[in-house]
Amino acid sequence: MAAPLAPLTAARLGRGLGQRHRVLLLASARHYGALPAPLSVLAPRRRPPPPPPRHLTRSLAAATVVSEPQADLESGPATVSKGRIYHETYGCQMNVNDMEIVLSIMKKEGYNDIVPDPESAEIIFINTCAIRENAEQKVWQRLNYFWFLKRQWKANVAGGRSKSLRPPKIAVLGCMAERLKEKILDSDKMVDVVCGPDAYRDLPRLLQEVDYGQKGINTLLSLEETYADITPVRISDNSVTAFVSIMRGCNNMCSFCIVPFTRGRERSRPVSSVVREVGELWDAGVKEVMLLGQNVNSYNDTSEVEELEPGKNWQLSEGFSSRCKVKNMGSRFADLLDQLSLEYPEMRFRFTSPHPKDFPDELLYLMRDRRNICKQIHLPAQSGSTEVLERMKRGYTREAYLELVQKIRNVIPDVGLSSDFISGFCGETEDDHANTLSLVRAVGYDMAYMFSYSMREKTHAHRNCEDDVLDDVKQRRLTELINTFRETTRKIYDSQVGTTQLILVEGPNKRAPETELFGKTDRGHRVSFTSLPVPHTSEGDGARKPVVGDLVEVKILRSSTASLSGEPIARTSLGMYCKNHASDASAVAA
């Protein structure tokens, strides 16, 4: 399960991986098999709305459209806009990347204008999350407002609330679209289009059907779709960090999780397509890439390997098991990471969200030896009780998990670990809860995502378990879990004071935008520092203030539960920093 994000919109979305979705504590208070639905559901036919007056179109800077999607959009003949797009995204980083894919698909069809508010849009996309009930409730609240904009469009325009040229088409995308397709379409004509995660290529057609009085729906899951040929439209103001999706779907079938039913089975992009996209990002000035997947380290590209190995050769972490057997083994995650880190030695790489079962030794040693693979691992535990882990169908015991943590720290001593935890899963006792608290203390996480259990329909737990832990007990246990985490993480941040860290500048610090910058350390800690002129470590380069995209050596002076702060020492490069600090380490050892 990918780490969750707060709602992201066209106006507020930050590509910086250290911004809204780098949340230390998220408490809930955060992807279904059915018969395939028809691609469209008939409704009473009506005439398509007339195009807006030409003078209005010009005044609102409508998009230029050409008949051939691949043509130069700027040089094509001017026509009426197909509609301006407003978008919101809820859930994980995969959803953010999915929205970028959607915008790329729409752009090729002539939908070029993106607006920062729904009142100015003719098309509203809301990309949804189905992991927890709380996330779905937030989506329903927003849909009610979007419905108001559509239902009362004439009055809203007359009153100055809306600036759209016609009533907006409302499209629900993503995991909630797949899970609740019939309910969404039946919700009092609130929604026009429902589109699942594997059907985004069909969105332009579905939107056109609305003009002819139809509802558009396509939630069919695919065994092959990876959108490998689509270059996402980057929608963030942060130009130096980016997401790259390398695989989709999940085969693990954990009993609490809806992901396999909303995202489908695992399939991986070809290595060559990932390398191509990363190369395009490097050419565009991106300095750090987060590789994404529902189970990112289960990556298995069989499309470009001449001689596949049998699936029985697939190595799991020691003491871990998998209920889904691999048929053929191609290029694994370590192979992909090896190639990327070699071809782009000055680009930093992170990845999420992995499963603990897929950390073979070769991956750990690769992370240790490559300076541009960040020493940060998300290691979802979910519980510290072996009995609960068995009911969750996680494929490991408490003891196996702790042994893996120890191995990781033996191989990568300065690694930063984060995790996911669920409080109050079916049948969890006070002893089970105490075991989870003790696991948090034993491991010492840099970051954690913690939630009370929310049962989802169609999961194994929904069919076979009883949600028997009372809500007030769940919340009390969650509070104790959060407090225990805070006790341990403060020590980790305090230990960084006095060290020198390499920071990629992502932007101004929101608390002091005129005087401070921020970025992340190799292990993912957020660092703010004073914007002062500093020299470059290369000889002959004069002093200047760091800017977005610079790599800066920062002396850490202060810490809190969730961040670090310090003073800049010098601008540098990844290679130069590693070379200098390797020399320092050798001198200390001597």
N, C-alpha and C positions, 0 to 999 in steps of 0.2 A: 504494500500500500504506500503510495507516494505521500511525502510529507505535505500537510495541508497548507492552504493559503487563505488569507482574508480575501473578501471580494475585491476584484480588480476591474477597473473600468478603463475606457479609452482615455479618459482625462487623467486618471490617477495611477495607471499601471506603471510600475518601475521595473525595468529589466534587471536592475541590480539585485543580485541574489541575497544581498544583505539588507534589503528593505522590508516591505510589509510582510513577506512570507518567511522572513527569518525570525520567526516567533519562538521565544523560549518556552512560553507556557500558554497552551491553548486548552481550555477546559470546556466541555460541552455543558450546557446548563440547564463537531467537524464532520467493480465498476459494477441473464435471467432468461432464462429460456422460456419462450412461448412460441406458439405458431406464428410464422411470419405474417405481419400485418400487410394489407394491400398498400401499394405505393401511394395511393391517393384515396380519399374518402369523399364521395360526392355530396355536395350541398346545393341548395337552390342556386341556379345560375343567375348571374347578374352581369350587366355590361361592365367592361373594364373602365376604371376612372379615366376621364379625359386628361391629356397631358397638360401641365401647367402653362400659363401664358409665357410666351417667349421672353418678355421683358423680365418676368419674375425669375425665370431660369438663369438669365444672364446676371441678374443682381445677386443671386445666391451662389454664383461661381460654380455652377453645375459641372459634372465631370464630362470630359470629351470621350466619345465612344466611337469605335471603328468596327467594321464588320469582321475583321480578322483579329482574333484575340492576341496573336503574337506580334502585331504591328506596333509601331511607335505610337503610344497613346497621345503624346503631346502634339504630333504632327497630323493626326487624323482629322476628318471633318467634324465640325461642331454639331452635336445633336442634343436632344433633351436628355437630362440626367435620368438614369435608371433608378436612382434613389440614393440618398445619403445614409450611411450606416452608423448606428450607435451600438456598442457592444459592452457587455459586462461578463466577467468570468468569476466563477466560484469554484473552490476546491484546490486541487493540487497543481504542481508545475506542469504536468502533462496537459491539463486543461488550458493553461496559458499558451503552450506550444500549439495545441489544437486550434485555438482561436487565430493564431498567426497563419496556420494552414488555411483556415476558412477564408481569411481576408485575402490570401494569395489567390485562391480559387475565384473569389468574387471579383478581384481586380482584373483577372484575365477575361471575365465576362463583361467588363465595362463599368463595374461598380467601384469607382475610384475615391469617392469622398467619404471620409470618416469624421464624424462630429463628436464633440466632447459631452453632449447632453442629449437625452432621449427626446426632449421637446423639439429638437431641430431635425430629427431623423424620419425618413420614410420607411426605413427598415431597422428593426430592433432585434439584435441577437443577444440571448442570455444563455451562456454556457454553464451547465449545471453539474452539481456533485450529488451523488446518492449514498455516500458513505454513512452519513448519520441523519437522523430525522431533523435535527436542528438546521442542517444545511438546506434541506428541502423546504423547511418553513420559511427561511429567508427568501428563497426563490419565489414561493407563492406570494409573499408580501410584495415583491417587486413586480410580479405579473399583474397584481391588482392595480398597481399604479399605471403600468403600461396600458392595461385595458382601459383605464379611465382616459388616457391620452387618445386612444383610438375611438372609444365610444362617444366621447364629448369633444371630438376634434373641432367641429365648427365653432362651438362655444369657446373652446380653448384658444383658437386662432383669433376670434373676435376680441377676446379679453386680453390678448397679448401673451398668454401662457405658452402656446405652441407656435413654432415657426416653420413647421413642416409644410410641404406643398400639398400633401394629401394624407389621409389617415394612415398611420404606420402599420406595416405588416410585422407581426410579432412571431419570432421563431425561437423555439426552445431547442437547444442543442445539448449533446453530451449524455452523461450517464443517467440523469433523471429522465431525459427524453426516452431512453431505452426502457427504463423501469416502469414508467407511468404513462406510456404513450396514450392509451385509451382514456384515462382519467383526464389528462391534459387537454386532449381534443374535445372532450365532452364538457369542459369547464366553461359553460355559458358563452361560447364563441370567443373566449378570451385569447386563444392562440390560433394562428394561421398555419404554422409549419412546425412539425416535430421531426427532428433529424438526429439519428444516432451517431456515435463516434466513427463508425466505418462508412458512413454515407454522405460525407461532406461534399464529394464531387457532384452529388445530385442536387445540391442546394439551389443553384440558379434555376433549374427546371421546376423544383417545388415552389419557388417564389412566383414563377410565371403562372403556375396553375391557380394561384390565389386570385389573379386578375380575372379568371374565368369562373369564379364562384366555387372553386374547389378548395378543400383543405389538403395540404401537402404533408405526406408522412412517408418516411423511409427509415426504419430502424433495424434493417437487416444487418446481422453481424457477418464478418468476413474472416476467412482463414488465411487470406493473402494480403489484404490492404495494409500498407505501411506508409503511404503517401511519400515514398522515397523520391519520386520525380518532381515533387513540388518544393520550391524554395519559399519558406515562410516569409510573410511580410512582418518585419520586426516592428513592434508597436510600442516599444519602450523609449523613453527619453535617454536611458542609459545606453550608450553606444559601445561600451567596452566589455560587457558580459552578455552571454546569450545562452538559450536552451537549444539543444539538439536532441530530438527523439530518435532513439536507435532501435527500439522494439516496442511492441504493443501487446496488450493482453496478459493473462495470467493463467497458469496451469495448476497452481498450488491448492486451490479449493479449501482454504482455511474455513473453518465452520462458521466464523462470525462475519465473513467478508462477502460483499456483493460484487466485487470487481470482476471475477470470471464471467458473471452473467451479464454485465453491462459492457465490458470491454472485449469479451471473447477470449479465444485461446491465444497462446503466445505465438508470435511470428516476428522475425527480425529483418531489419533492412540489410541490403547488401553492404559489405564493407566499403566498396568503392563509392557508393552514394553518400555514406557518412563522411568519408574522407573529402569528397568533393564539397559538401556543404560546409565543413569546417574550414576548408581552404578559402571558400568564398567569404566566410566570416572574417578570417585573418586578413584578407585583402581589403575588407571594409573597415578594418581598424579594431576588431574585437580582440581582446587580450585574454579572455577567460571563457571557457565553455563548460556548461553543466550538461552531461550526458543523461538522458532521461529514459525511463522505462518503468512499467509496473513492477517488473523484476529485472532490473537493468543488468545485473550480473548473471542472469540466465540467458543472456544473448547467445544465439546460435545460428549463424548464417551458413546455410547449406547451399546457397544459390551460386556461389563462385568457387567452390572447392571441387576439384576434379575427382578425387578419391575420398569419399566420406568414410569416416571411422564408424564402427558400430556404436550404438548408444550405450552399450554396457561399459565402454571406456570412459564415460562421463564421470569425473571425479567430484564428489561432494566434500564439504567440510567434514573433518573427522568427527564421528559420533552423530551425524545428521542423516536423515532419510528423506526420500521424496516419494509421494504416492503416484506421481505421473512420470512414467518412464520415457527416456529420450530414445527416439527411433534411430536417428542418424546424427552423428556429431560432425559439425563443420568448424567454422572459425568461432572460437569462444570469445568471451568478453576480454580476457587477458590478451588475446591476439589483436583485437581491435584497438585496445588501449596502448599496446606496444607500438603498433603502426602509427597511431595518431601522435603519440608523444615523441616519436623519432622524426616524423615529417614536420612537426611544428614545435621545435624545441623551446621557443620563447612564449608559447601559449600555455596557460595553466588549465588543467582539466580537473573537474569534479564529477561526481555521478550520484544519482539517486533514482529510485529507491531500491536498494538491494534486499535480497533475502539471505539470512545468515547461512543457509545451506550451501551457497555457491561462492565460498571463499577458499578455493584450493590454494595450495602453497605458492604456485607460480604467480597468482595474482598478487599475493601479499609481497613477495620478493620483488615483483615489478614495481609496486608502489613504493617500496623502500628505495629502489635504485634509481628511479627516474625523478629528477628534481622538479619536473613540471607537472607531476601527478600529485595533487594536494593530499596531505596526510590527514584526511578527514574521512571517516567511515560512519555511515548510518547503519545501525545494527538493531533492527526492531526486535525487541524481546517479547512484548505484549503482556507477559506475566512472569513472575519469579517462582511460580509453583509448577512442579512437574505434572501434578494432577490436572491443573487448569490447562496447561499446554497440551496435554493429551486430548482434552475435550475440544480444544481449539484446532486440533489436527495440524499442529505446527511442525511436527517431524523431528523434535529434539527434546531433551530434558534440560532442567536447570543446570545440571552438572556439565553437560556437553556445551551449553552456551557459555558458561564461565571458563571452560577450558579453551574455547575459541577466543574469548577476550584475552586470555593470558597469552595465547600464541600470537595474536595480532600485536600485542604490546611487546612481546619478545622480539618480533621481527621489525616492527616500526615503533620504536620507543616513545616518540613524541606525537603519536597519533591522537587525534581528537575523536571521541566517540559520541554519537547521539542515538536516540532510540524512540520507539513508540510503546505506550502502555495503555491498557484498557482496565478500568476499575469496574468491578461488579459484574464480570461475565457470569454466565449461567452456572450455578452451583458453587460459586466462589465463597469460601468460608473465611472466617477471621484469620485462621492460620495461613490460608492461601495468600490473603492480603499481606500478612506480616512477612511472608517469604518474598513478596514483591518489594516491599520496603527494604528488606535486607539485601536484595539483589542490587537495588539502586545504590545503596551505601557501598557495597562491595566493588561495583564497577567504577563508579564515579564518572558520570556522563557530563560532557560539555553542554549538551542541549537535549531536550526531550519534548515530545508531543504526547500529551496525556488527556484522556477522555474517559467519561463514564460510558458504559456499554449501552448501545442503542441497537436493538434487534431489528434486522432487515428481513423483509419477506423473501422467500425462495432460497435463502441460505440454508446450509445444513443445520445450523442451530435453530432456525425457525421451524424446520420440519421435525427435529429430533430432541430438542432441549427445551427446558422451561426457563423463562426469564424470571427467576425466583428471587433475585436480590432487590429489595425495596429501593425506590428512588432516593429516599433520604440516606440510606446506607451507602448507595453508590456515591452520592455527593460527599458524604463524610469521608469515605475512603479516598476519593479523588483529592480532597483537600489535604489529607495526610500525605498522600503521594507527592503532591506539589511541594509541600513544606519540606519533605525529606529530600527531594531533588534540590531545592534551594540551599539546604544545608551543605550538600556535597559540592555543588557547582561553584559556590563562592570560593572554596579552597583552590579550585582549578584556575579560576581567573586571577586570584591573588598570586598564584605561583608564576604568573607571566610578568609581574612587575619587575623591572630591572633588565628584562631581556630586550633584544633587538629583533624586530619582526619585519618581514617583507610585506608591504601593503600595496595592492593595486588600487589606485584612486578611482572611486566610482562616482563621486560627486561631492557637493557641499553638505556639511552636516546640518540637518534641518534645525537643530537647536541654536546654531550660530553660523548661518550660511555665509556671512560676510568674512568670517575670520577662521573657520575650521573646515576641514575636509574629512571624508571617511572612506573606509575600505575594509577588507577582511584579511586576516592572517591566513597562513597556509592551512591551519586546522579549523578555519571557519569562524574565528572570533571577530566580532565587529570592533573596529578601532577608529576613534576620532582623533585628529591631531591638528595642531595649529598650522595655518597656511603661512609659511615663512620661506624666503628665498634660501635655497640650498644648492650646493654644487652637485655635479654628476660625478660618479666614481671614476669615469674615464678622464684622463688627463686633458687639460685645455678647454674643458666645457665650463662656461661661466655659471654663476649662481642665478637661479630664478625660482619663482614659486611653482610648486607642482601643479599640474593640471590633470583633468580626467584622462585616464589611460596611462599615466606615469606609474612606474614602480618605484616605491619610496621605502628606504630603510627608516623605521620609526623606533625610537627608544620608548618603551612602555613605562609610564610613570605612575598611573593610577588604575584601579580596577573597581568594578561593581559586579553585581550578580549576573549582568547580561552584556557587559561591554568593557572595553579597555580604552584608555586615552594616553597620549604621549606627545613627543616632539619629533619633528623630522630631522634626520641626520644628513641624508644624501639621496639624490635620485640615482637610479641604477638600472641594470637589466637583470633578467632572471639568471642568465649565465654568469655574469660578473658577480652577483650576490652569492651564488652557490660556490663559485671559485674562491672568493675571499673568505667565506665562512668555513669552507672545508680546510683552508690553510690555517685559520684560527684554531679549529678543532684539532688539527694535527700538532700545532704548537703546544696546546694545552696537554695533549696526550704525551708529548715528549717530555 
